[in-house]
Amino acid sequence: MNQNYLSSYVPILIYFLLAMGVAGAIMLLSWLIGPRKPTPTKLSPYECGMLPTGDAREPFSVKFYLVAILFILFDVEAMFLIVWAVVLRQLGMYGFIIMSIFLFLLMVGFVYEWKKGVLDWAPRQSRRG
């Protein structure tokens, strides 16, 4: 490799080493100088100002994951729609028909999820109707 090519990376290496040195020095000084007065309150886990209840390793409800997947799905759909809108004139009627089919299938899936109760967060007995 060219010596000049490698020498252009020297400032980046110096900056990286300097940043790591400063971060290490700050952490070391904090550990050396910082007060250490542990109390039961300081050692207890903090959860939104409330006393922790139950096990921290308790699994989440499946509905949480389903809603997360739906959020990602609709995010991808929104990006797809934006790109489609930008190139709509170039795609013409073919692009419009393909996007109509895509949106129709997306709405069918959305209605299916709605009917299955994926979007219902309240327990069945507390819902009205």
N, CA, C and O atoms as a GROMACS GRO file, in nm:
protein
  516
    1MET      N    1   0.083  -0.120   0.000
    1MET     CA    2   0.000   0.000   0.000
    1MET      C    3   0.087   0.125   0.000
    1MET      O    4   0.203   0.122   0.040
    2ASN      N    5   0.031   0.229  -0.042
    2ASN     CA    6   0.100   0.357  -0.051
    2ASN      C    7   0.120   0.414   0.090
    2ASN      O    8   0.026   0.414   0.170
    3GLN      N    9   0.240   0.460   0.121
    3GLN     CA   10   0.270   0.517   0.253
    3GLN      C   11   0.186   0.641   0.279
    3GLN      O   12   0.142   0.662   0.392
    4ASN      N   13   0.162   0.722   0.179
    4ASN     CA   14   0.082   0.842   0.193
    4ASN      C   15  -0.063   0.807   0.225
    4ASN      O   16  -0.130   0.878   0.300
    5TYR      N   17  -0.109   0.697   0.168
    5TYR     CA   18  -0.247   0.653   0.192
    5TYR      C   19  -0.267   0.616   0.338
    5TYR      O   20  -0.366   0.656   0.399
    6LEU      N   21  -0.172   0.541   0.396
    6LEU     CA   22  -0.184   0.501   0.536
    6LEU      C   23  -0.164   0.618   0.631
    6LEU      O   24  -0.224   0.621   0.738
    7SER      N   25  -0.081   0.712   0.593
    7SER     CA   26  -0.056   0.827   0.681
    7SER      C   27  -0.178   0.919   0.692
    7SER      O   28  -0.186   0.998   0.786
    8SER      N   29  -0.270   0.908   0.600
    8SER     CA   30  -0.391   0.991   0.609
    8SER      C   31  -0.483   0.943   0.723
    8SER      O   32  -0.572   1.016   0.765
    9TYR      N   33  -0.462   0.820   0.771
    9TYR     CA   34  -0.543   0.768   0.881
    9TYR      C   35  -0.483   0.796   1.018
    9TYR      O   36  -0.547   0.766   1.120
   10VAL      N   37  -0.365   0.852   1.026
   10VAL     CA   38  -0.300   0.880   1.153
   10VAL      C   39  -0.380   0.978   1.239
   10VAL      O   40  -0.395   0.952   1.358
   11PRO      N   41  -0.434   1.087   1.185
   11PRO     CA   42  -0.515   1.176   1.270
   11PRO      C   43  -0.638   1.106   1.329
   11PRO      O   44  -0.677   1.135   1.443
   12ILE      N   45  -0.700   1.017   1.254
   12ILE     CA   46  -0.816   0.945   1.307
   12ILE      C   47  -0.773   0.853   1.420
   12ILE      O   48  -0.842   0.843   1.522
   13LEU      N   49  -0.661   0.785   1.405
   13LEU     CA   50  -0.609   0.698   1.510
   13LEU      C   51  -0.575   0.779   1.636
   13LEU      O   52  -0.606   0.736   1.747
   14ILE      N   53  -0.512   0.895   1.618
   14ILE     CA   54  -0.479   0.981   1.732
   14ILE      C   55  -0.607   1.028   1.802
   14ILE      O   56  -0.614   1.027   1.925
   15TYR      N   57  -0.706   1.067   1.725
   15TYR     CA   58  -0.833   1.112   1.783
   15TYR      C   59  -0.899   0.997   1.860
   15TYR      O   60  -0.950   1.019   1.970
   16PHE      N   61  -0.898   0.877   1.804
   16PHE     CA   62  -0.958   0.762   1.870
   16PHE      C   63  -0.887   0.730   2.001
   16PHE      O   64  -0.951   0.706   2.103
   17LEU      N   65  -0.754   0.730   1.999
   17LEU     CA   66  -0.677   0.703   2.120
   17LEU      C   67  -0.698   0.812   2.225
   17LEU      O   68  -0.708   0.782   2.344
   18LEU      N   69  -0.705   0.936   2.183
   18LEU     CA   70  -0.730   1.047   2.275
   18LEU      C   71  -0.868   1.034   2.339
   18LEU      O   72  -0.883   1.054   2.459
   19ALA      N   73  -0.969   1.002   2.260
   19ALA     CA   74  -1.105   0.986   2.313
   19ALA      C   75  -1.111   0.871   2.413
   19ALA      O   76  -1.174   0.883   2.518
   20MET      N   77  -1.047   0.759   2.380
   20MET     CA   78  -1.045   0.646   2.472
   20MET      C   79  -0.969   0.681   2.601
   20MET      O   80  -1.010   0.640   2.710
   21GLY      N   81  -0.862   0.756   2.590
   21GLY     CA   82  -0.786   0.798   2.708
   21GLY      C   83  -0.867   0.890   2.798
   21GLY      O   84  -0.867   0.873   2.920
   22VAL      N   85  -0.936   0.987   2.739
   22VAL     CA   86  -1.018   1.079   2.818
   22VAL      C   87  -1.131   1.003   2.887
   22VAL      O   88  -1.158   1.026   3.005
   23ALA      N   89  -1.199   0.913   2.814
   23ALA     CA   90  -1.308   0.836   2.873
   23ALA      C   91  -1.257   0.748   2.987
   23ALA      O   92  -1.321   0.739   3.092
   24GLY      N   93  -1.142   0.685   2.968
   24GLY     CA   94  -1.085   0.602   3.074
   24GLY      C   95  -1.044   0.684   3.195
   24GLY      O   96  -1.065   0.642   3.309
   25ALA      N   97  -0.985   0.801   3.170
   25ALA     CA   98  -0.943   0.888   3.280
   25ALA      C   99  -1.063   0.937   3.361
   25ALA      O  100  -1.057   0.941   3.484
   26ILE      N  101  -1.170   0.973   3.293
   26ILE     CA  102  -1.291   1.020   3.363
   26ILE      C  103  -1.350   0.907   3.448
   26ILE      O  104  -1.390   0.930   3.562
   27MET      N  105  -1.355   0.786   3.393
   27MET     CA  106  -1.409   0.673   3.470
   27MET      C  107  -1.320   0.641   3.589
   27MET      O  108  -1.371   0.613   3.698
   28LEU      N  109  -1.188   0.645   3.571
   28LEU     CA  110  -1.096   0.617   3.680
   28LEU      C  111  -1.108   0.723   3.789
   28LEU      O  112  -1.113   0.688   3.908
   29LEU      N  113  -1.111   0.850   3.752
   29LEU     CA  114  -1.125   0.957   3.851
   29LEU      C  115  -1.258   0.947   3.925
   29LEU      O  116  -1.262   0.970   4.045
   30SER      N  117  -1.364   0.913   3.856
   30SER     CA  118  -1.494   0.897   3.920
   30SER      C  119  -1.490   0.784   4.022
   30SER      O  120  -1.548   0.796   4.130
   31TRP      N  121  -1.422   0.676   3.989
   31TRP     CA  122  -1.412   0.562   4.080
   31TRP      C  123  -1.324   0.596   4.201
   31TRP      O  124  -1.353   0.554   4.313
   32LEU      N  125  -1.215   0.672   4.178
   32LEU     CA  126  -1.123   0.704   4.286
   32LEU      C  127  -1.177   0.813   4.379
   32LEU      O  128  -1.164   0.802   4.501
   33ILE      N  129  -1.238   0.916   4.323
   33ILE     CA  130  -1.278   1.033   4.401
   33ILE      C  131  -1.422   1.024   4.450
   33ILE      O  132  -1.455   1.082   4.554
   34GLY      N  133  -1.508   0.955   4.378
   34GLY     CA  134  -1.650   0.952   4.409
   34GLY      C  135  -1.681   0.894   4.546
   34GLY      O  136  -1.614   0.802   4.592
   35PRO      N  137  -1.786   0.951   4.613
   35PRO     CA  138  -1.823   0.901   4.745
   35PRO      C  139  -1.887   0.762   4.736
   35PRO      O  140  -1.958   0.729   4.640
   36ARG      N  141  -1.859   0.681   4.838
   36ARG     CA  142  -1.919   0.547   4.845
   36ARG      C  143  -1.990   0.534   4.979
   36ARG      O  144  -1.927   0.498   5.080
   37LYS      N  145  -2.118   0.562   4.980
   37LYS     CA  146  -2.198   0.547   5.102
   37LYS      C  147  -2.323   0.465   5.067
   37LYS      O  148  -2.431   0.521   5.053
   38PRO      N  149  -2.307   0.334   5.054
   38PRO     CA  150  -2.423   0.253   5.017
   38PRO      C  151  -2.527   0.246   5.129
   38PRO      O  152  -2.493   0.225   5.245
   39THR      N  153  -2.650   0.264   5.093
   39THR     CA  154  -2.762   0.249   5.185
   39THR      C  155  -2.860   0.150   5.122
   39THR      O  156  -2.854   0.125   5.002
   40PRO      N  157  -2.949   0.095   5.202
   40PRO     CA  158  -3.047   0.002   5.143
   40PRO      C  159  -3.130   0.068   5.032
   40PRO      O  160  -3.168   0.001   4.935
   41THR      N  161  -3.159   0.195   5.046
   41THR     CA  162  -3.236   0.264   4.943
   41THR      C  163  -3.156   0.279   4.814
   41THR      O  164  -3.210   0.260   4.705
   42LYS      N  165  -3.028   0.312   4.827
   42LYS     CA  166  -2.945   0.327   4.708
   42LYS      C  167  -2.919   0.194   4.640
   42LYS      O  168  -2.903   0.189   4.518
   43LEU      N  169  -2.916   0.086   4.715
   43LEU     CA  170  -2.887  -0.044   4.659
   43LEU      C  171  -3.011  -0.113   4.601
   43LEU      O  172  -2.999  -0.213   4.531
   44SER      N  173  -3.130  -0.060   4.632
   44SER     CA  174  -3.252  -0.123   4.578
   44SER      C  175  -3.272  -0.081   4.433
   44SER      O  176  -3.237   0.031   4.396
   45PRO      N  177  -3.328  -0.168   4.350
   45PRO     CA  178  -3.351  -0.133   4.209
   45PRO      C  179  -3.458  -0.026   4.197
   45PRO      O  180  -3.555  -0.025   4.273
   46TYR      N  181  -3.438   0.062   4.102
   46TYR     CA  182  -3.532   0.172   4.080
   46TYR      C  183  -3.620   0.142   3.961
   46TYR      O  184  -3.571   0.120   3.850
   47GLU      N  185  -3.750   0.141   3.984
   47GLU     CA  186  -3.844   0.116   3.875
   47GLU      C  187  -3.954   0.220   3.882
   47GLU      O  188  -4.057   0.198   3.946
   48CYS      N  189  -3.935   0.330   3.818
   48CYS     CA  190  -4.036   0.436   3.807
   48CYS      C  191  -4.084   0.487   3.942
   48CYS      O  192  -4.199   0.528   3.955
   49GLY      N  193  -3.999   0.484   4.044
   49GLY     CA  194  -4.037   0.534   4.174
   49GLY      C  195  -4.122   0.439   4.255
   49GLY      O  196  -4.166   0.474   4.364
   50MET      N  197  -4.146   0.319   4.204
   50MET     CA  198  -4.231   0.222   4.274
   50MET      C  199  -4.145   0.106   4.323
   50MET      O  200  -4.040   0.077   4.266
   51LEU      N  201  -4.190   0.042   4.427
   51LEU     CA  202  -4.119  -0.076   4.475
   51LEU      C  203  -4.135  -0.187   4.373
   51LEU      O  204  -4.244  -0.208   4.321
   52PRO      N  205  -4.028  -0.258   4.343
   52PRO     CA  206  -4.039  -0.365   4.244
   52PRO      C  207  -4.125  -0.480   4.295
   52PRO      O  208  -4.116  -0.520   4.411
   53THR      N  209  -4.208  -0.532   4.207
   53THR     CA  210  -4.291  -0.647   4.242
   53THR      C  211  -4.269  -0.756   4.139
   53THR      O  212  -4.254  -0.728   4.020
   54GLY      N  213  -4.266  -0.878   4.183
   54GLY     CA  214  -4.250  -0.989   4.090
   54GLY      C  215  -4.106  -1.008   4.047
   54GLY      O  216  -4.015  -0.942   4.096
   55ASP      N  217  -4.090  -1.098   3.955
   55ASP     CA  218  -3.958  -1.132   3.903
   55ASP      C  219  -3.924  -1.043   3.784
   55ASP      O  220  -4.009  -1.020   3.698
   56ALA      N  221  -3.802  -0.993   3.780
   56ALA     CA  222  -3.760  -0.907   3.669
   56ALA      C  223  -3.747  -0.985   3.539
   56ALA      O  224  -3.749  -0.926   3.431
   57ARG      N  225  -3.735  -1.116   3.547
   57ARG     CA  226  -3.718  -1.199   3.429
   57ARG      C  227  -3.851  -1.259   3.381
   57ARG      O  228  -3.852  -1.355   3.304
   58GLU      N  229  -3.961  -1.202   3.427
   58GLU     CA  230  -4.093  -1.249   3.386
   58GLU      C  231  -4.114  -1.221   3.238
   58GLU      O  232  -4.086  -1.110   3.193
   59PRO      N  233  -4.161  -1.317   3.162
   59PRO     CA  234  -4.177  -1.296   3.017
   59PRO      C  235  -4.288  -1.196   2.986
   59PRO      O  236  -4.386  -1.185   3.061
   60PHE      N  237  -4.272  -1.124   2.875
   60PHE     CA  238  -4.374  -1.031   2.830
   60PHE      C  239  -4.489  -1.108   2.767
   60PHE      O  240  -4.475  -1.222   2.726
   61SER      N  241  -4.603  -1.042   2.762
   61SER     CA  242  -4.719  -1.100   2.694
   61SER      C  243  -4.691  -1.111   2.544
   61SER      O  244  -4.616  -1.030   2.488
   62VAL      N  245  -4.751  -1.209   2.482
   62VAL     CA  246  -4.734  -1.228   2.338
   62VAL      C  247  -4.791  -1.107   2.263
   62VAL      O  248  -4.742  -1.072   2.155
   63LYS      N  249  -4.893  -1.043   2.319
   63LYS     CA  250  -4.953  -0.926   2.253
   63LYS      C  251  -4.852  -0.813   2.236
   63LYS      O  252  -4.857  -0.738   2.138
   64PHE      N  253  -4.760  -0.801   2.330
   64PHE     CA  254  -4.656  -0.699   2.318
   64PHE      C  255  -4.574  -0.722   2.191
   64PHE      O  256  -4.546  -0.629   2.116
   65TYR      N  257  -4.535  -0.846   2.168
   65TYR     CA  258  -4.456  -0.879   2.050
   65TYR      C  259  -4.536  -0.862   1.922
   65TYR      O  260  -4.483  -0.816   1.820
   66LEU      N  261  -4.664  -0.900   1.926
   66LEU     CA  262  -4.748  -0.884   1.807
   66LEU      C  263  -4.763  -0.737   1.768
   66LEU      O  264  -4.756  -0.702   1.650
   67VAL      N  265  -4.784  -0.652   1.867
   67VAL     CA  266  -4.796  -0.509   1.837
   67VAL      C  267  -4.663  -0.454   1.787
   67VAL      O  268  -4.662  -0.368   1.699
   68ALA      N  269  -4.552  -0.501   1.841
   68ALA     CA  270  -4.420  -0.456   1.793
   68ALA      C  271  -4.400  -0.497   1.648
   68ALA      O  272  -4.348  -0.419   1.567
   69ILE      N  273  -4.439  -0.620   1.613
   69ILE     CA  274  -4.426  -0.665   1.474
   69ILE      C  275  -4.517  -0.584   1.384
   69ILE      O  276  -4.478  -0.549   1.272
   70LEU      N  277  -4.639  -0.554   1.430
   70LEU     CA  278  -4.731  -0.473   1.349
   70LEU      C  279  -4.673  -0.333   1.327
   70LEU      O  280  -4.685  -0.277   1.218
   71PHE      N  281  -4.612  -0.277   1.430
   71PHE     CA  282  -4.552  -0.145   1.416
   71PHE      C  283  -4.443  -0.146   1.309
   71PHE      O  284  -4.438  -0.056   1.225
   72ILE      N  285  -4.358  -0.247   1.312
   72ILE     CA  286  -4.253  -0.258   1.211
   72ILE      C  287  -4.313  -0.276   1.073
   72ILE      O  288  -4.267  -0.215   0.976
   73LEU      N  289  -4.417  -0.359   1.063
   73LEU     CA  290  -4.483  -0.382   0.935
   73LEU      C  291  -4.538  -0.253   0.877
   73LEU      O  292  -4.519  -0.225   0.759
   74PHE      N  293  -4.607  -0.175   0.959
   74PHE     CA  294  -4.665  -0.051   0.908
   74PHE      C  295  -4.560   0.057   0.884
   74PHE      O  296  -4.581   0.146   0.801
   75ASP      N  297  -4.448   0.051   0.954
   75ASP     CA  298  -4.336   0.140   0.921
   75ASP      C  299  -4.280   0.110   0.783
   75ASP      O  300  -4.255   0.200   0.704
   76VAL      N  301  -4.260  -0.019   0.755
   76VAL     CA  302  -4.208  -0.059   0.624
   76VAL      C  303  -4.309  -0.021   0.516
   76VAL      O  304  -4.270   0.024   0.408
   77GLU      N  305  -4.436  -0.039   0.545
   77GLU     CA  306  -4.539  -0.001   0.448
   77GLU      C  307  -4.534   0.149   0.420
   77GLU      O  308  -4.547   0.190   0.304
   78ALA      N  309  -4.516   0.230   0.523
   78ALA     CA  310  -4.510   0.375   0.503
   78ALA      C  311  -4.390   0.412   0.417
   78ALA      O  312  -4.401   0.498   0.329
   79MET      N  313  -4.276   0.349   0.439
   79MET     CA  314  -4.158   0.377   0.356
   79MET      C  315  -4.183   0.334   0.212
   79MET      O  316  -4.144   0.404   0.118
   80PHE      N  317  -4.247   0.221   0.194
   80PHE     CA  318  -4.278   0.173   0.060
   80PHE      C  319  -4.373   0.270  -0.012
   80PHE      O  320  -4.357   0.295  -0.131
   81LEU      N  321  -4.470   0.324   0.062
   81LEU     CA  322  -4.564   0.420   0.002
   81LEU      C  323  -4.494   0.550  -0.038
   81LEU      O  324  -4.526   0.609  -0.141
   82ILE      N  325  -4.399   0.594   0.043
   82ILE     CA  326  -4.328   0.718   0.010
   82ILE      C  327  -4.247   0.700  -0.117
   82ILE      O  328  -4.249   0.786  -0.206
   83VAL      N  329  -4.175   0.590  -0.127
   83VAL     CA  330  -4.097   0.564  -0.247
   83VAL      C  331  -4.189   0.551  -0.369
   83VAL      O  332  -4.158   0.603  -0.476
   84TRP      N  333  -4.301   0.483  -0.353
   84TRP     CA  334  -4.398   0.466  -0.461
   84TRP      C  335  -4.450   0.603  -0.506
   84TRP      O  336  -4.464   0.628  -0.626
   85ALA      N  337  -4.480   0.690  -0.409
   85ALA     CA  338  -4.534   0.822  -0.444
   85ALA      C  339  -4.432   0.904  -0.523
   85ALA      O  340  -4.470   0.983  -0.609
   86VAL      N  341  -4.305   0.887  -0.493
   86VAL     CA  342  -4.201   0.963  -0.563
   86VAL      C  343  -4.191   0.920  -0.710
   86VAL      O  344  -4.172   1.004  -0.797
   87VAL      N  345  -4.204   0.790  -0.737
   87VAL     CA  346  -4.185   0.739  -0.873
   87VAL      C  347  -4.317   0.704  -0.942
   87VAL      O  348  -4.318   0.631  -1.042
   88LEU      N  349  -4.429   0.753  -0.890
   88LEU     CA  350  -4.560   0.717  -0.944
   88LEU      C  351  -4.574   0.754  -1.091
   88LEU      O  352  -4.627   0.675  -1.169
   89ARG      N  353  -4.527   0.871  -1.130
   89ARG     CA  354  -4.541   0.913  -1.271
   89ARG      C  355  -4.464   0.821  -1.365
   89ARG      O  356  -4.508   0.795  -1.477
   90GLN      N  357  -4.350   0.772  -1.321
   90GLN     CA  358  -4.270   0.683  -1.405
   90GLN      C  359  -4.332   0.543  -1.414
   90GLN      O  360  -4.320   0.476  -1.516
   91LEU      N  361  -4.398   0.499  -1.307
   91LEU     CA  362  -4.457   0.365  -1.307
   91LEU      C  363  -4.588   0.358  -1.385
   91LEU      O  364  -4.622   0.255  -1.444
   92GLY      N  365  -4.660   0.468  -1.385
   92GLY     CA  366  -4.785   0.473  -1.460
   92GLY      C  367  -4.893   0.386  -1.398
   92GLY      O  368  -4.897   0.366  -1.277
   93MET      N  369  -4.982   0.334  -1.486
   93MET     CA  370  -5.096   0.255  -1.440
   93MET      C  371  -5.051   0.122  -1.379
   93MET      O  372  -5.115   0.073  -1.286
   94TYR      N  373  -4.943   0.063  -1.430
   94TYR     CA  374  -4.892  -0.062  -1.376
   94TYR      C  375  -4.855  -0.045  -1.228
   94TYR      O  376  -4.891  -0.128  -1.145
   95GLY      N  377  -4.785   0.061  -1.195
   95GLY     CA  378  -4.747   0.088  -1.056
   95GLY      C  379  -4.867   0.113  -0.969
   95GLY      O  380  -4.869   0.072  -0.853
   96PHE      N  381  -4.969   0.180  -1.023
   96PHE     CA  382  -5.090   0.206  -0.946
   96PHE      C  383  -5.163   0.076  -0.914
   96PHE      O  384  -5.210   0.057  -0.802
   97ILE      N  385  -5.173  -0.014  -1.012
   97ILE     CA  386  -5.242  -0.142  -0.990
   97ILE      C  387  -5.166  -0.227  -0.889
   97ILE      O  388  -5.227  -0.286  -0.800
   98ILE      N  389  -5.035  -0.234  -0.903
   98ILE     CA  390  -4.955  -0.312  -0.809
   98ILE      C  391  -4.968  -0.258  -0.667
   98ILE      O  392  -4.981  -0.334  -0.571
   99MET      N  393  -4.965  -0.125  -0.653
   99MET     CA  394  -4.980  -0.066  -0.520
   99MET      C  395  -5.121  -0.088  -0.465
   99MET      O  396  -5.138  -0.105  -0.345
  100SER      N  397  -5.221  -0.086  -0.551
  100SER     CA  398  -5.358  -0.112  -0.506
  100SER      C  399  -5.370  -0.255  -0.453
  100SER      O  400  -5.436  -0.278  -0.352
  101ILE      N  401  -5.307  -0.351  -0.521
  101ILE     CA  402  -5.308  -0.489  -0.473
  101ILE      C  403  -5.236  -0.500  -0.340
  101ILE      O  404  -5.283  -0.568  -0.248
  102PHE      N  405  -5.122  -0.434  -0.328
  102PHE     CA  406  -5.046  -0.435  -0.204
  102PHE      C  407  -5.128  -0.378  -0.088
  102PHE      O  408  -5.134  -0.438   0.019
  103LEU      N  409  -5.192  -0.264  -0.109
  103LEU     CA  410  -5.272  -0.202  -0.004
  103LEU      C  411  -5.395  -0.287   0.030
  103LEU      O  412  -5.435  -0.294   0.146
  104PHE      N  413  -5.454  -0.352  -0.069
  104PHE     CA  414  -5.568  -0.439  -0.044
  104PHE      C  415  -5.526  -0.557   0.045
  104PHE      O  416  -5.595  -0.589   0.142
  105LEU      N  417  -5.414  -0.620   0.013
  105LEU     CA  418  -5.365  -0.731   0.096
  105LEU      C  419  -5.329  -0.685   0.236
  105LEU      O  420  -5.351  -0.758   0.334
  106LEU      N  421  -5.274  -0.565   0.247
  106LEU     CA  422  -5.241  -0.511   0.378
  106LEU      C  423  -5.367  -0.487   0.461
  106LEU      O  424  -5.369  -0.515   0.580
  107MET      N  425  -5.471  -0.434   0.397
  107MET     CA  426  -5.596  -0.410   0.467
  107MET      C  427  -5.665  -0.542   0.507
  107MET      O  428  -5.725  -0.550   0.614
  108VAL      N  429  -5.656  -0.644   0.422
  108VAL     CA  430  -5.712  -0.775   0.457
  108VAL      C  431  -5.642  -0.828   0.581
  108VAL      O  432  -5.708  -0.878   0.673
  109GLY      N  433  -5.510  -0.818   0.586
  109GLY     CA  434  -5.435  -0.861   0.704
  109GLY      C  435  -5.470  -0.780   0.827
  109GLY      O  436  -5.480  -0.836   0.936
  110PHE      N  437  -5.490  -0.652   0.811
  110PHE     CA  438  -5.526  -0.565   0.923
  110PHE      C  439  -5.663  -0.602   0.978
  110PHE      O  440  -5.681  -0.610   1.099
  111VAL      N  441  -5.760  -0.624   0.890
  111VAL     CA  442  -5.894  -0.664   0.934
  111VAL      C  443  -5.889  -0.800   1.003
  111VAL      O  444  -5.957  -0.821   1.103
  112TYR      N  445  -5.810  -0.892   0.950
  112TYR     CA  446  -5.795  -1.024   1.012
  112TYR      C  447  -5.739  -1.010   1.154
  112TYR      O  448  -5.789  -1.074   1.247
  113GLU      N  449  -5.636  -0.928   1.172
  113GLU     CA  450  -5.578  -0.906   1.304
  113GLU      C  451  -5.679  -0.842   1.397
  113GLU      O  452  -5.685  -0.876   1.515
  114TRP      N  453  -5.756  -0.749   1.345
  114TRP     CA  454  -5.856  -0.680   1.425
  114TRP      C  455  -5.962  -0.780   1.472
  114TRP      O  456  -6.000  -0.780   1.589
  115LYS      N  457  -6.009  -0.865   1.382
  115LYS     CA  458  -6.111  -0.964   1.416
  115LYS      C  459  -6.058  -1.070   1.513
  115LYS      O  460  -6.134  -1.119   1.597
  116LYS      N  461  -5.931  -1.105   1.504
  116LYS     CA  462  -5.870  -1.203   1.594
  116LYS      C  463  -5.846  -1.145   1.733
  116LYS      O  464  -5.821  -1.220   1.827
  117GLY      N  465  -5.853  -1.012   1.748
  117GLY     CA  466  -5.834  -0.949   1.878
  117GLY      C  467  -5.691  -0.916   1.912
  117GLY      O  468  -5.659  -0.893   2.029
  118VAL      N  469  -5.604  -0.912   1.813
  118VAL     CA  470  -5.463  -0.881   1.839
  118VAL      C  471  -5.449  -0.739   1.892
  118VAL      O  472  -5.359  -0.712   1.972
  119LEU      N  473  -5.534  -0.649   1.849
  119LEU     CA  474  -5.522  -0.509   1.886
  119LEU      C  475  -5.599  -0.474   2.014
  119LEU      O  476  -5.597  -0.359   2.057
  120ASP      N  477  -5.667  -0.572   2.075
  120ASP     CA  478  -5.742  -0.548   2.198
  120ASP      C  479  -5.652  -0.568   2.318
  120ASP      O  480  -5.605  -0.680   2.342
  121TRP      N  481  -5.627  -0.462   2.393
  121TRP     CA  482  -5.539  -0.472   2.508
  121TRP      C  483  -5.615  -0.500   2.636
  121TRP      O  484  -5.560  -0.558   2.730
  122ALA      N  485  -5.742  -0.459   2.641
  122ALA     CA  486  -5.821  -0.479   2.763
  122ALA      C  487  -5.869  -0.623   2.770
  122ALA      O  488  -5.895  -0.686   2.668
  123PRO      N  489  -5.880  -0.677   2.892
  123PRO     CA  490  -5.934  -0.813   2.905
  123PRO      C  491  -6.080  -0.817   2.857
  123PRO      O  492  -6.149  -0.716   2.857
  124ARG      N  493  -6.124  -0.933   2.816
  124ARG     CA  494  -6.258  -0.948   2.758
  124ARG      C  495  -6.368  -0.902   2.852
  124ARG      O  496  -6.463  -0.839   2.806
  125GLN      N  497  -6.360  -0.931   2.983
  125GLN     CA  498  -6.468  -0.898   3.073
  125GLN      C  499  -6.480  -0.747   3.097
  125GLN      O  500  -6.587  -0.701   3.137
  126SER      N  501  -6.372  -0.668   3.075
  126SER     CA  502  -6.380  -0.525   3.102
  126SER      C  503  -6.426  -0.444   2.982
  126SER      O  504  -6.456  -0.326   2.996
  127ARG      N  505  -6.432  -0.507   2.862
  127ARG     CA  506  -6.478  -0.434   2.743
  127ARG      C  507  -6.629  -0.429   2.740
  127ARG      O  508  -6.697  -0.521   2.785
  128ARG      N  509  -6.680  -0.322   2.688
  128ARG     CA  510  -6.825  -0.307   2.675
  128ARG      C  511  -6.871  -0.363   2.543
  128ARG      O  512  -6.797  -0.366   2.445
  129GLY      N  513  -6.996  -0.408   2.543
  129GLY     CA  514  -7.058  -0.451   2.418
  129GLY      C  515  -7.030  -0.592   2.393
  129GLY      O  516  -7.074  -0.647   2.292
   0.00000   0.00000   0.00000
